[in-house]
C-alpha cells in the first residue's frame, strides 16, 4: 500500500495540493495511493505520556494506516528552515520500530521560498535513517510552490513536470 503524507496540520495547504497531484499521477500508472493529511490528526496526541507507550486511542486509525503501508511519499513543507513539528509528533506517536522499519519512502520538499526545503529534507532524512526507512535517492525540492500549481492543482512548469514525473516513475519502480 502506498500512502502519501501531507506533512503539515495546516488546512488547505500546498502540501495537501501537492499530495493530491502525486496521488493522481501514481494512480494514472494503475496503482492505488491514499493520502494521510496531518491536519486530520487528533488533538490529544501531544502529551508527555505518549513517550511511555501511552498512545491515545484516537490515534489508532492513523497507526493502522501506517502499519499497512509499505511505501510512503512524504510531502514536506519548510517550517523555519526545517520540517513541521507535527510530522515529528506523528512519527513519535507511531509504534517503534515496526511502523517504519525496512519500509520504503520518497521525499518531496516544498517551500514558498527559493530552496524548496532542502534543509528540512536533510533533517528528515536523518530521522528516516534512524527509523531504518529505505529512501528513494531522488529527492525533489519545489521552490515557490505558490507559483507552481494551476487552479486545478496541477503542476505546469516544464522543469517541475519533468522532475516530478522522473521521481514518480522511480518511486513506482522502487
C-alpha positions in Angstrom: 0.0 0.0 0.0 1.2 3.5 -0.9 0.5 6.3 1.5 1.2 9.9 0.6 1.7 12.0 3.8 0.8 15.7 3.6 3.2 16.6 6.4 1.5 19.7 7.9 -1.6 20.2 10.0 -2.4 23.5 8.2 -5.8 23.2 6.4 -5.9 23.5 2.6 -2.1 23.5 2.4 0.2 23.4 -0.5 1.4 20.1 0.9 -2.1 18.6 0.5 -2.4 20.1 -3.0 0.9 18.5 -3.9 -0.1 15.2 -2.3 -3.2 15.2 -4.5 -1.2 15.8 -7.6 1.2 12.9 -6.8 -1.8 10.7 -6.0 -3.3 11.4 -9.4 0.0 10.7 -11.2 0.6 7.5 -9.3 -3.0 6.3 -10.0 -2.5 7.0 -13.7 0.1 4.3 -13.6 -2.5 1.8 -12.4 -1.5 1.8 -8.7 -3.6 2.9 -5.7 -2.3 5.6 -3.4 -4.0 7.1 -0.4 -3.4 10.4 1.3 -2.8 10.8 5.0 -3.1 14.5 5.8 -1.7 15.5 9.2 -4.4 18.2 9.6 -6.7 15.2 10.5 -4.5 14.1 13.4 -6.4 14.0 16.7 -5.7 16.9 19.1 -4.9 14.6 22.0 -1.7 13.1 20.5 0.5 15.7 22.2 1.0 14.6 25.8 4.1 13.6 27.7 2.8 10.0 28.4 2.9 9.2 24.7 6.7 8.6 25.1 5.9 5.9 27.7 3.8 3.8 25.3 0.5 5.5 26.3 -0.8 6.2 22.8 -4.2 7.8 22.6 -7.0 5.5 21.2 -7.8 8.3 18.8 -4.5 7.7 17.0 -5.2 4.0 16.3 -6.8 4.7 12.8 -3.6 6.5 11.8 -1.4 3.8 13.3 -3.4 1.2 11.3 -2.7 3.1 8.0 1.0 3.4 8.9 1.2 -0.3 9.7 -0.4 -1.3 6.5 1.7 1.0 4.3 4.7 -0.5 2.5 5.7 2.7 0.7 5.5 6.3 1.9 5.8 9.5 0.0 6.3 12.5 2.3 5.4 15.9 1.0 7.2 18.2 3.4 6.8 21.9 3.6 9.5 24.2 5.0 8.8 25.5 8.5 11.5 27.7 10.0 14.3 26.1 7.9 13.2 22.5 8.6 10.1 20.4 8.6 6.8 20.8 10.6 6.9 19.8 14.2 3.6 17.9 13.7 5.4 15.5 11.4 7.9 14.6 14.2 5.0 14.3 16.7 3.3 11.9 14.3 6.4 9.8 13.9 7.0 9.8 17.6 3.4 8.7 18.2 3.8 5.7 15.9 4.8 2.3 17.3 8.6 1.8 17.1 10.2 0.1 15.3 7.5 -1.8 13.4 5.8 1.3 11.9 8.6 2.2 9.5 11.4 -0.3 9.9 12.5 -1.6 6.5 9.8 0.2 4.5 10.4 2.4 1.6 9.9 6.2 1.2 10.3 9.1 -1.2 10.7 12.7 -0.1 9.4 15.9 -1.7 10.3 19.3 -0.2 8.2 22.4 -0.9 8.5 26.0 0.1 7.3 29.4 -0.9 10.9 30.5 -0.8 13.7 29.7 -3.3 15.2 26.5 -1.9 12.3 24.0 -1.8 13.0 22.9 1.8 16.5 21.5 1.1 17.4 21.7 4.8 14.1 20.2 6.0 14.6 17.1 3.8 18.1 16.7 5.1 16.8 16.9 8.7 14.0 14.4 7.9 16.5 12.1 6.1 18.4 11.7 9.3 15.2 10.6 11.1 14.4 8.2 8.3 17.8 6.6 8.6 17.4 6.2 12.3 14.0 4.5 11.7 15.6 2.3 9.1 13.5 3.5 6.2 14.9 2.8 2.8 14.9 6.1 0.9 14.5 6.7 -2.8 17.7 8.6 -3.7 15.9 11.1 -5.9 14.6 13.8 -3.6 12.6 16.7 -5.2 12.7 20.3 -4.0 10.0 22.5 -5.3 10.6 26.2 -4.6 8.0 28.9 -5.0 5.2 26.3 -4.6 2.6 29.1 -4.7 3.6 29.7 -8.4 3.8 26.1 -9.4 0.2 24.9 -9.2 -2.6 25.9 -11.5 -6.2 26.4 -10.5 -6.9 22.6 -10.8 -3.9 21.7 -8.6 -1.6 20.6 -11.4 2.0 21.5 -11.9 2.6 23.3 -15.2 6.2 24.5 -15.2 8.2 22.3 -17.6 11.1 21.5 -15.2 8.7 20.7 -12.3 6.7 18.4 -14.6 9.9 16.7 -15.8 11.4 16.1 -12.3 8.2 15.1 -10.6 7.5 12.6 -13.4 11.0 11.2 -13.0 10.6 10.9 -9.3 7.2 9.2 -9.6 8.5 6.7 -12.1 11.4 5.9 -9.9 9.1 5.7 -6.8 6.8 3.2 -8.6 9.8 1.0 -9.6 11.4 1.3 -6.1 
